[in-house]
């Protein structure tokens, strides 16, 4: 949590942190100031002291909403830091020690800033951290009640939109060749569906920040295929619908997946779905507090391997079919954050009180034209109970309202 920042800084021997970039869609900056229309800002936080924000004077009111000290600049704060590097470092009493840099920023400008910082303060060691193990990801790992409430709200929005998609698809007329039709009689495409998803999310204060996955047939067998926009929707093919919208303005995300087959499913696809659901249920039934997340990745790998599927733990290398990814990940201001579940992750990635994680086993066979993934987001409550943050049915076959199988 935010209250852990000073402890984490001390453990990493950091005297100060410097965060660069916009307040929106920039998790380290958002985490400290809560968003707002602030661009090219510079934030200093010394260990044991509140943070200070430098921003363009035109954005001073937005920055003031953070409750932190705001120092307006004539130019944007990044340009000011480049032009007045020594004066700003002296004003913040940063003349020695270790300072870590964070934020999302243009690489070229970042290199220029680092050069200017080192020149202006030769006795300061400016350092970076590996993204997946940064100070911020450790602080963000556990959420307070307010953060969980925001993720829960995004879950409600997400599942509402998923329900609207299911209702829209199952209400379509179907051509003789089992292709779904739009209202105008033309074939319904993935592009059409994604347009509706984006619109329905915006109406509810959410944004399809990174683009959802809506993939059918062979593409459903490639976990991160977003789907071909021109592909038409057909009956009897697996559809992997992975949706991970964020709050408008760059806030908290939700992450959710269902796999559908419209009208009917082939026996092979039905069997694959049931196998994934069985493993999903086994994980949920066996989760214990303070156990390393990777222990459940090992459980899933063992289960799938016993049934003849390749897994990262048993086969290694680059897998293109079977179970090809990890079980889940933390969720918050990033779609993917600590704790990690990879079988070779550090053992300190624990399912401890306060974490929000996804559980998402899947099996993928692109050359067979199918893939299955089931995903929900869970909060480990203070009492140790694993709570699903949004409910939604697990139906695989969605019956069509205007079509019956011969």
C-alpha positions in Angstrom: 0.0 0.0 0.0 1.0 3.7 -0.2 1.9 3.6 3.5 4.6 1.0 2.6 6.6 3.4 0.2 9.0 4.8 2.8 9.7 1.3 4.2 10.3 0.0 0.7 12.6 2.9 -0.1 14.6 2.3 3.0 14.9 -1.4 2.2 16.2 -0.5 -1.3 18.5 2.1 0.0 16.7 4.9 -1.8 16.9 8.5 -0.5 14.3 9.8 -3.0 12.2 8.8 -6.0 11.6 10.9 -9.2 8.5 10.1 -11.2 8.1 11.5 -14.7 5.2 11.9 -17.2 1.5 12.3 -17.3 -0.9 11.7 -14.5 -3.2 9.6 -16.6 -2.3 6.1 -17.9 1.0 6.3 -16.0 0.6 4.0 -12.9 3.5 5.3 -10.7 2.3 8.9 -11.1 -1.4 8.0 -10.8 -0.7 6.1 -7.7 0.8 9.1 -5.9 -1.5 11.9 -7.1 -4.7 10.1 -8.2 -4.8 11.1 -11.8 -6.1 14.4 -13.3 -5.3 16.3 -16.5 -1.6 16.8 -15.8 1.0 16.4 -18.5 4.7 16.1 -18.5 4.8 16.5 -14.7 7.8 15.9 -12.4 7.3 14.5 -9.0 9.9 14.2 -6.2 9.4 12.2 -3.0 12.1 12.1 -0.4 12.1 9.2 2.0 10.0 10.1 5.0 8.6 13.2 3.4 5.4 14.0 1.3 5.8 14.2 -2.5 6.1 17.5 -4.3 4.7 18.0 -7.9 6.1 20.3 -10.5 3.7 21.0 -13.3 2.7 23.6 -15.9 1.0 26.6 -14.3 -2.1 26.0 -16.4 -2.6 22.6 -14.7 -1.9 23.8 -11.2 -5.6 23.4 -10.1 -5.7 19.8 -11.4 -2.5 19.0 -9.5 -3.7 20.6 -6.3 -6.5 18.0 -6.1 -3.9 15.6 -5.1 -3.5 17.3 -1.8 0.3 17.5 -2.3 2.5 20.6 -2.6 2.3 22.0 -6.2 5.1 24.1 -7.7 3.9 25.7 -11.0 6.3 26.1 -13.9 6.2 28.4 -16.9 7.0 25.6 -19.4 5.9 22.0 -18.8 7.7 20.5 -15.8 10.0 18.3 -17.9 11.3 21.2 -19.9 11.8 23.1 -16.7 13.8 20.3 -15.2 16.0 20.1 -18.3 16.6 23.8 -18.3 17.0 24.4 -14.5 18.2 21.0 -13.3 20.6 22.1 -10.6 18.2 24.8 -9.3 15.4 22.2 -8.9 17.6 19.6 -7.3 19.0 22.2 -4.9 15.5 23.4 -4.1 14.5 19.8 -3.2 17.8 19.3 -1.3 18.8 16.4 -3.5 22.6 16.7 -3.7 23.7 13.2 -2.7 22.4 9.7 -2.1 20.4 7.3 -4.4 17.4 8.5 -6.4 15.3 6.0 -8.4 13.5 7.1 -11.6 10.0 5.9 -12.5 7.1 6.7 -14.9 6.1 6.3 -18.5 8.0 8.8 -20.7 9.6 9.2 -24.1 12.9 7.3 -24.2 14.9 10.0 -25.9 13.7 12.7 -23.4 14.4 10.4 -20.5 18.0 9.9 -21.7 18.4 13.7 -22.0 17.0 14.1 -18.5 19.3 11.5 -17.0 22.3 13.2 -18.6 21.3 16.5 -17.2 20.6 15.1 -13.8 24.0 13.4 -13.6 25.8 16.6 -14.8 24.0 18.8 -12.3 24.4 16.4 -9.3 27.5 14.2 -9.8 27.3 13.0 -6.2 23.8 11.5 -6.7 23.4 8.0 -8.0 20.4 7.8 -10.3 19.1 4.3 -10.6 16.4 2.3 -12.4 14.6 -0.9 -11.4 13.2 -3.9 -13.3 9.6 -3.1 -14.1 8.2 -6.4 -12.8 9.9 -6.1 -9.4 9.9 -2.3 -8.9 9.2 -0.5 -5.6 5.9 0.7 -7.0 4.7 -2.8 -7.9 5.6 -4.0 -4.4 3.6 -1.1 -2.9 0.7 -1.6 -5.2 0.6 -5.3 -4.5 -1.9 -5.0 -1.6 -5.0 -2.8 -2.0 -7.0 -0.9 0.6 -10.8 -1.0 0.7 -11.2 2.1 -1.5 -9.0 0.5 -4.2 -10.9 -2.7 -4.1 -14.2 -0.9 -4.3 -13.0 0.8 -7.6 -11.9 -2.6 -9.0 -15.2 -4.1 -8.0 -17.1 -1.3 -9.7 -15.1 -2.0 -12.9 -16.0 -5.6 -12.5 -19.7 -4.7 -12.5 -19.3 -2.5 -15.6 -17.3 -5.3 -17.3 -19.8 -8.1 -16.7 -22.7 -5.8 -17.6 -21.1 -5.2 -21.0 -20.3 -8.8 -21.5 -23.9 -9.6 -20.8 -24.9 -7.1 -23.5 -22.5 -8.7 -26.0 -24.0 -12.1 -25.3 -27.5 -10.8 -25.7 -26.6 -9.0 -28.9 -24.9 -12.1 -30.5 -27.7 -14.5 -29.6 -30.3 -12.2 -31.0 -28.8 -12.1 -34.5 -30.4 -13.8 -37.5 -28.3 -16.6 -38.9 -27.7 -17.3 -42.6 -27.9 -20.8 -44.1 -24.1 -21.1 -43.9 -24.3 -20.4 -40.1 -23.0 -16.9 -40.4 -24.5 -14.3 -38.0 -26.1 -11.2 -39.6 -26.1 -7.5 -38.7 -29.4 -5.6 -38.6 -28.8 -4.6 -42.2 -28.5 -8.2 -43.4 -24.7 -8.1 -43.9 -22.4 -10.6 -42.1 -21.5 -9.6 -38.5 -17.8 -9.1 -38.1 -15.5 -8.9 -35.1 -15.0 -5.2 -36.0 -18.7 -4.6 -35.5 -18.8 -6.4 -32.1 -15.7 -4.5 -30.9 -17.3 -1.2 -31.9 -20.3 -1.9 -29.7 -18.1 -3.1 -26.8 -16.1 0.2 -26.9 -19.2 2.3 -27.0 -21.0 0.4 -24.2 -17.9 0.8 -22.0 -17.6 4.5 -22.6 -21.2 5.0 -21.7 -20.4 3.5 -18.3 -17.3 5.5 -17.5 -14.8 2.8 -18.7 -12.3 2.7 -21.5 -11.0 -0.2 -23.6 -7.5 1.1 -23.0 -5.4 -1.7 -24.5 -8.0 -3.3 -26.8 -10.0 -6.3 -25.8 -9.5 -9.9 -27.2 -12.4 -11.2 -29.2 -11.1 -14.0 -31.3 -12.9 -16.9 -33.1 -11.8 -20.2 -34.5 -8.1 -20.6 -35.1 -7.4 -17.2 -33.5 -9.1 -18.4 -30.3 -6.2 -20.9 -30.1 -3.6 -18.1 -29.9 -4.0 -16.6 -26.4 -3.2 -13.0 -27.2 -4.7 -12.8 -30.7 -7.1 -9.9 -30.5 -9.0 -11.3 -33.4 -9.1 -10.4 -37.1 -11.5 -7.4 -37.5 -12.8 -8.8 -40.8 -13.6 -12.3 -39.4 -17.3 -13.1 -39.5 -19.1 -14.6 -36.5 -20.2 -18.2 -37.1 -22.0 -20.8 -35.1 -20.2 -23.7 -33.5 -16.7 -22.1 -33.3 -15.0 -21.2 -30.0 -14.8 -17.5 -29.2 -12.4 -16.3 -26.6 -13.6 -13.0 -25.1 -11.0 -11.4 -22.8 -12.0 -7.9 -21.7 -9.8 -5.8 -19.5 -11.2 -2.2 -19.4 -9.9 0.6 -17.1 -11.5 3.5 -15.5 -11.7 6.6 -17.7 -8.7 8.8 -16.8 -6.2 6.1 -16.3 -7.3 4.4 -13.1 -8.0 0.8 -12.0 -8.6 -2.1 -14.4 -10.7 -5.3 -14.3 -9.8 -8.5 -16.2 -12.3 -11.1 -17.2 -12.6 -13.9 -19.9 -15.3 -16.2 -21.1 -15.2 -18.7 -23.9 -18.4 -19.1 -25.9 -19.6 -21.3 -28.8 -22.8 -19.9 -30.4 -25.7 -22.2 -31.1 -23.8 -25.4 -30.5 -20.3 -26.8 -29.8 -18.4 -29.6 -31.4 -17.8 -32.6 -29.0 -14.0 -31.9 -29.1 -14.5 -28.2 -28.1 -17.0 -29.1 -25.4 -14.6 -31.6 -23.9 -11.8 -29.0 -24.0 -14.0 -26.5 -22.2 -15.0 -28.9 -19.5 -11.4 -29.8 -18.9 -10.4 -26.2 -18.4 -13.4 -25.5 -16.1 -12.6 -28.5 -14.0 -9.0 -27.3 -13.5 -10.3 -23.7 -12.8 -12.7 -25.1 -10.1 -9.9 -27.2 -8.5 -7.7 -24.1 -8.2 -10.4 -22.0 -6.5 -11.2 -24.9 -4.1 -7.6 -25.2 -3.0 -6.4 -21.6 -2.6 -5.0 -20.9 0.9 -3.8 -17.7 2.5 -0.1 -16.8 2.2 0.8 -19.5 -0.2 3.1 -18.6 -3.1 1.0 -18.0 -6.2 3.3 -20.2 -8.3 2.2 -23.3 -6.3 -1.2 -23.1 -8.1 0.6 -22.7 -11.4 2.3 -25.9 -10.7 -1.0 -27.5 -9.8 -2.5 -26.5 -13.1 0.6 -27.6 -15.1 0.4 -31.0 -13.4 -3.3 -31.4 -14.0 -3.1 -30.5 -17.7 0.1 -32.5 -18.2 -1.5 -35.6 -16.8 -4.2 -35.2 -19.5 -1.6 -35.1 -22.2 -1.3 -31.3 -22.8 2.1 -29.5 -23.1 2.8 -27.0 -20.2 5.5 -24.5 -19.5 6.7 -26.4 -16.5 6.9 -29.8 -18.2 7.9 -28.9 -21.7 9.6 -25.6 -21.5 10.7 -23.6 -24.6 8.2 -21.8 -26.8 4.9 -23.5 -26.6 2.3 -22.9 -29.4 -0.4 -25.4 -28.1 -1.7 -26.8 -24.9 -1.4 -24.7 -21.7 1.0 -22.0 -22.8 0.9 -19.3 -20.1 0.8 -18.7 -16.4 -2.2 -19.1 -14.2 -2.8 -15.4 -13.4 -1.4 -12.1 -12.1 -2.0 -9.2 -9.9 -4.5 -6.5 -11.0 -4.8 -2.9 -10.2 -3.5 0.3 -11.9 -1.8 -2.1 -14.3 -3.6 -5.0 -16.0 -0.6 -7.1 -15.1 1.3 -6.6 -11.8 2.4 -8.5 -8.7 1.9 -11.1 -7.5 3.1 -13.2 -10.4 2.2 -16.9 -10.8 4.9 -18.1 -13.2 6.3 -21.4 -12.0 9.8 -19.8 -11.8 8.7 -16.6 -10.1 10.1 -15.6 -6.7 8.5 -17.3 -3.8 7.5 -13.9 -2.3 4.7 -13.5 -4.7 2.1 -14.6 -2.1 -1.6 -14.8 -2.1 -1.7 -12.7 1.0 -4.4 -10.5 2.5 -5.2 -7.5 0.3 -4.0 -8.7 -3.1 -6.3 -8.8 -6.2 -5.4 -11.5 -8.7 -6.8 -13.1 -11.8 -7.3 -16.9 -12.1 -7.2 -17.8 -15.8 -6.3 -21.3 -16.9 -6.7 -22.1 -20.6 -5.9 -24.6 -23.4 -5.1 -23.7 -26.9 -5.0 -25.7 -30.2 -4.9 -23.2 -33.1 -4.4 -25.9 -35.8 -7.7 -27.5 -34.5 -9.4 -24.2 -34.7 -10.1 -23.8 -31.0 -9.0 -22.4 -27.7 -10.6 -22.0 -24.3 -9.8 -19.7 -21.4 -11.9 -18.9 -18.2 -10.9 -15.9 -16.1 -12.2 -14.1 -13.1 -10.6 -11.5 -10.8 -10.5 -12.3 -7.0 -9.6 -10.3 -3.9 -8.0 -12.0 -0.9 -10.0 -10.5 1.9 -8.6 -9.5 5.3 -10.2 -12.7 6.7 -8.3 -14.8 4.1 -11.4 -15.6 2.1 -11.0 -15.5 -1.7 -13.8 -13.3 -3.1 -14.8 -13.1 -6.7 -15.3 -9.4 -7.5 -17.9 -9.8 -10.2 -20.3 -12.7 -10.9 -21.1 -14.0 -14.4 -22.3 -17.4 -15.7 -19.9 -20.0 -17.1 -22.2 -21.1 -20.0 -20.1 -22.3 -22.9 -22.8 -22.9 -25.5 -25.0 -19.8 -26.0 -28.4 -20.7 -27.5 -29.5 -18.6 -30.4 -32.9 -17.0 -30.1 -33.7 -17.1 -33.8 -32.1 -20.4 -34.8 -32.4 -24.1 -34.1 -30.0 -26.8 -35.0 -31.5 -29.2 -37.6 
